């Protein structure tokens, strides 16, 4: 079975390489981009297949020499090592061939909202905002603030990360969707008691116009003056925009920009992302018979991670991973969690494919 899979990888990779040099493909920008994307996606599996071939040759050579010359401890050690390497590579090849999430290459819109815990929850939402934007910077991704008011932070993350082979924003940030819990002594706590607060993070793949059609007749748009802390007006014109999507009931408000047009464009981007997320959730609910097929949906109600200040501990409850580097995590060092969650996602998808 693995032999057939390796052959398929080799043939497909060779064909994509041929197409990359085909003048007809090069002359078609859309087709060339598609071929290039498929080539890059298959390249890791092709490299593993090449290593598997070499390990197979090493094992076959050792077996042949042992058959000719009898017992030889060095040859037996070589054969044992080659067989172990073959077994490891076979698992890596299967993981590499798990079909990626079609949204992994997309940019994302991240919404952070304070949850339980009053004012402390709003402060915690701000800490998460700083943590996630710093993480984006570490991964070579760019961020664009969209909204920041009343303990709510909305921002976009764009591009391919410079680390880990240029992963798309959604493939990295989708694991941050959910409820983040903090256990710490608030600055306003005079008795030194530890409080537990939460903030929710929603990670939405940013949809393009062609993916989500919005009928202007379905929108109710209000404009008003932007307000700051305490409700005072911070603008003399009606630049703030509130858009209500009547069929779904989704409401998006933007006021950070001085231009009504800019606030309207930002609000439509967020609305489009929310509608796209809703459509994906409905599709997954129809197609999935169990939770395994819904890996990485970012269920907001699910407590995904706890940050304990007293023990400097961070625990991801989905994969039972605990570290004691809270300060570094809050500075955006989330790579260990992302790598573990990506590996867990592949394992679960592979299991789902095997039992389908």
C-alpha positions in Angstrom: 0.0 0.0 0.0 2.8 2.4 0.9 4.6 1.5 -2.3 1.5 2.5 -4.3 1.3 5.8 -2.4 4.9 6.6 -3.0 4.6 5.9 -6.7 1.5 8.2 -6.9 3.5 10.9 -5.2 6.5 10.5 -7.5 4.4 10.5 -10.6 2.3 13.5 -9.6 5.3 15.5 -8.5 7.1 14.8 -11.7 4.1 15.8 -13.7 3.7 19.1 -11.8 7.4 19.8 -12.3 6.9 19.3 -16.1 3.9 21.6 -16.1 6.0 24.3 -14.3 8.3 24.5 -17.3 5.5 24.2 -19.9 5.3 27.5 -21.9 1.5 27.0 -22.3 1.2 26.9 -18.5 3.6 29.7 -17.9 1.6 31.9 -20.2 -1.6 31.3 -18.2 -1.2 33.2 -15.0 -4.1 31.5 -13.2 -3.1 28.1 -14.3 0.6 28.7 -13.4 -0.4 29.8 -9.9 -2.5 26.7 -9.4 0.3 24.4 -10.6 2.8 26.2 -8.4 0.6 26.0 -5.4 0.0 22.2 -6.0 3.8 21.7 -6.5 4.6 23.4 -3.2 2.0 21.5 -1.3 3.2 18.1 -2.6 6.9 18.9 -2.3 7.3 17.8 1.4 5.7 14.5 0.6 7.9 14.1 -2.5 11.0 14.6 -0.4 9.9 12.1 2.2 9.2 9.6 -0.7 12.7 10.1 -1.9 14.1 9.4 1.6 11.9 6.3 1.8 13.4 5.0 -1.5 16.9 5.5 -0.1 16.1 3.7 3.1 14.6 0.8 1.2 17.8 0.5 -0.9 19.9 0.6 2.3 17.8 -2.2 3.9 17.9 -4.3 0.7 21.6 -3.9 0.4 22.2 -4.9 4.0 20.0 -7.9 3.6 21.8 -9.0 0.5 25.2 -8.7 2.2 24.1 -10.6 5.2 22.8 -13.4 3.0 26.1 -13.6 1.3 28.5 -13.3 4.3 26.6 -14.7 7.3 26.5 -12.9 10.6 27.9 -9.4 10.8 27.0 -7.1 13.7 27.5 -3.9 11.8 25.4 -5.0 8.9 22.6 -6.1 11.3 22.8 -2.7 13.0 22.5 -1.0 9.6 19.6 -3.1 8.6 17.8 -2.5 11.9 18.3 1.3 11.5 17.1 1.3 7.9 13.9 -0.6 8.9 13.2 1.8 11.7 13.7 4.7 9.4 11.4 3.2 6.8 8.7 2.8 9.4 9.1 6.4 10.6 9.0 7.7 7.0 5.9 5.7 6.2 4.0 7.4 9.0 5.4 10.9 7.9 4.3 10.2 4.3 0.8 9.4 5.4 0.6 12.5 7.5 2.0 14.6 4.6 -0.8 13.3 2.3 -3.6 14.2 4.6 -5.8 16.6 2.6 -5.2 20.2 4.0 -8.0 22.4 5.1 -8.9 24.5 2.0 -9.0 27.6 4.2 -5.4 27.1 5.5 -4.0 29.5 2.9 -6.5 32.3 3.7 -5.9 35.5 5.6 -7.9 35.7 8.8 -9.9 38.2 10.9 -9.5 37.7 14.6 -12.1 38.9 17.1 -11.2 39.0 20.9 -13.9 39.8 23.4 -13.8 39.9 27.2 -15.9 37.2 28.8 -16.6 36.4 32.4 -14.8 38.4 35.0 -15.9 42.0 34.6 -13.2 44.7 34.1 -10.5 42.1 34.5 -11.9 40.2 31.5 -11.5 43.3 29.4 -7.9 43.7 30.5 -7.3 40.0 29.7 -8.7 40.5 26.2 -6.1 43.3 25.7 -3.3 41.0 26.9 -4.5 38.3 24.4 -4.6 41.0 21.6 -0.9 41.9 22.3 0.1 38.2 22.5 -1.5 37.2 19.2 -0.3 40.3 17.3 3.2 39.6 18.6 2.9 36.0 17.5 1.9 37.1 14.0 5.0 39.2 13.8 7.2 36.3 15.0 5.7 34.2 12.2 6.4 36.8 9.5 2.7 37.8 9.1 1.3 41.3 8.9 -1.5 42.6 11.1 -4.1 45.3 10.4 -6.1 46.7 13.4 -9.8 46.9 12.5 -11.5 47.8 15.8 -10.5 48.4 19.4 -13.2 49.5 21.9 -14.8 48.4 25.2 -12.7 45.3 25.7 -13.2 44.1 22.1 -10.3 43.9 19.6 -10.7 43.0 16.0 -7.7 42.7 13.6 -6.7 41.0 10.4 -3.7 38.8 9.9 -2.3 38.5 6.4 0.3 36.7 4.3 2.4 33.6 4.5 4.6 33.1 7.5 8.3 33.2 7.0 8.7 30.4 9.5 7.6 26.8 9.0 7.7 26.9 5.3 5.4 29.8 4.6 2.2 28.6 6.3 -0.9 30.7 5.6 -2.4 32.8 8.4 -5.4 30.6 9.0 -3.3 27.4 9.2 -1.5 29.0 12.2 -4.2 31.0 13.9 -7.2 28.7 13.6 -6.0 26.9 16.8 -6.4 30.1 18.8 -10.2 30.1 18.4 -12.0 29.4 21.7 -12.2 30.5 25.3 -8.9 31.5 26.9 -9.0 31.4 30.7 -6.6 33.4 33.0 -6.0 32.8 36.7 -4.2 35.7 38.4 -4.5 38.5 41.0 -6.1 41.6 39.4 -4.4 44.9 40.0 -7.5 46.1 41.6 -7.6 43.2 44.1 -6.6 44.5 47.6 -6.9 41.2 49.4 -4.5 39.3 47.1 -7.1 36.8 45.9 -6.7 35.0 42.6 -9.5 35.6 40.2 -10.5 33.6 37.2 -11.5 35.5 34.0 -12.0 34.6 30.4 -11.9 36.1 26.9 -13.2 34.5 23.7 -11.2 34.5 20.5 -12.9 33.9 17.2 -10.7 33.2 14.1 -12.5 33.8 10.9 -11.0 32.9 7.4 -11.4 36.1 5.4 -13.7 35.5 2.5 -13.4 37.1 -0.9 -16.3 38.7 -2.7 -16.8 35.7 -4.9 -17.1 33.4 -2.0 -19.8 35.2 -0.1 -22.4 37.2 -2.0 -24.1 39.9 0.0 -27.3 41.4 -1.3 -27.3 45.1 -0.5 -31.1 44.8 0.0 -30.3 42.5 3.0 -28.4 45.2 4.8 -29.5 47.9 7.2 -26.9 50.5 7.7 -26.8 53.1 10.5 -24.3 55.9 10.7 -23.5 57.8 13.9 -20.7 59.8 15.6 -17.8 57.8 17.1 -17.6 57.7 20.9 -14.7 57.2 23.2 -14.4 56.2 26.9 -17.3 57.5 28.9 -19.4 58.1 25.8 -18.0 61.4 24.8 -18.0 62.1 21.0 -14.5 61.9 19.4 -15.6 63.0 16.0 -17.8 65.8 14.7 -19.1 63.9 11.7 -21.2 60.7 11.4 -18.3 58.5 10.5 -19.1 55.4 12.6 -21.0 52.6 10.8 -23.3 49.8 12.1 -24.3 47.2 9.5 -27.1 44.7 10.3 -27.4 41.7 8.0 -31.2 41.1 8.2 -31.4 37.5 7.2 -28.8 36.3 9.7 -29.2 39.0 12.4 -25.4 39.6 12.4 -24.5 43.1 13.5 -21.1 44.6 12.8 -20.0 48.1 14.0 -16.9 50.0 13.1 -15.8 53.5 14.3 -12.0 53.5 14.5 -11.5 55.3 11.1 -12.4 59.0 10.6 -13.9 58.2 7.2 -17.4 56.7 7.0 -16.4 54.9 3.8 -13.4 53.2 5.5 -15.5 52.1 8.5 -18.1 50.7 6.1 -15.5 48.7 4.1 -14.0 47.3 7.3 -17.5 46.4 8.6 -18.3 44.6 5.4 -15.0 42.6 5.6 -15.9 41.4 9.1 -19.5 40.7 8.1 -18.4 38.7 5.0 -16.0 36.6 7.2 -18.7 35.9 9.8 -21.1 34.8 7.1 -18.4 32.6 5.6 -17.7 31.0 9.0 -21.4 30.4 9.5 -21.7 28.7 6.1 -18.7 26.5 6.9 -20.1 25.5 10.2 -23.4 24.5 8.6 -21.6 22.5 5.9 -19.5 20.7 8.5 -22.6 19.9 10.6 -24.2 18.3 7.6 -21.2 16.3 6.5 -19.7 15.3 9.9 -21.1 12.4 11.8 -18.7 13.0 14.7 -16.3 15.5 16.3 -13.2 14.2 14.5 -14.3 15.6 11.2 -14.6 19.1 12.8 -11.0 19.6 13.8 -10.0 23.2 14.3 -13.5 24.8 14.0 -12.6 27.2 16.8 -15.7 26.5 19.0 -15.9 29.7 21.1 -17.7 28.0 24.0 -14.9 25.5 24.4 -12.2 26.3 27.0 -9.0 25.7 25.1 -6.2 27.1 27.2 -5.5 28.2 30.8 -2.9 30.8 31.8 -1.9 30.6 35.5 0.2 33.5 36.6 1.0 32.1 40.1 2.6 29.0 38.6 3.8 30.7 35.4 2.0 27.8 33.7 0.1 27.6 30.4 -2.0 24.5 29.7 -3.7 23.6 26.4 -6.6 21.4 27.3 -7.2 20.0 23.8 -3.8 18.2 23.6 -3.0 18.1 27.4 0.2 20.1 26.8 1.6 22.2 29.7 4.5 24.5 29.7 5.9 26.8 32.5 7.0 29.7 30.2 4.1 32.0 30.7 6.1 35.2 30.2 7.5 34.0 26.8 4.0 32.8 25.7 2.5 36.3 26.5 5.3 37.7 24.3 4.0 35.7 21.4 6.0 32.5 21.7 3.2 30.2 20.7 5.1 28.0 18.2 5.3 25.0 20.4 1.5 24.9 20.9 0.8 25.5 17.2 3.1 22.7 16.1 1.6 20.2 18.6 -1.9 21.2 17.6 -1.1 20.9 13.9 0.3 17.4 14.5 -2.8 16.4 16.5 -5.1 17.7 13.7 -3.3 15.6 11.1 -3.5 12.5 13.3 -7.2 12.9 13.9 -7.9 13.5 10.2 -5.8 10.5 9.3 -7.8 8.4 11.7 -11.0 9.7 10.3 -9.9 8.8 6.8 -9.0 5.3 7.9 -12.4 4.7 9.4 -14.4 6.4 6.7 
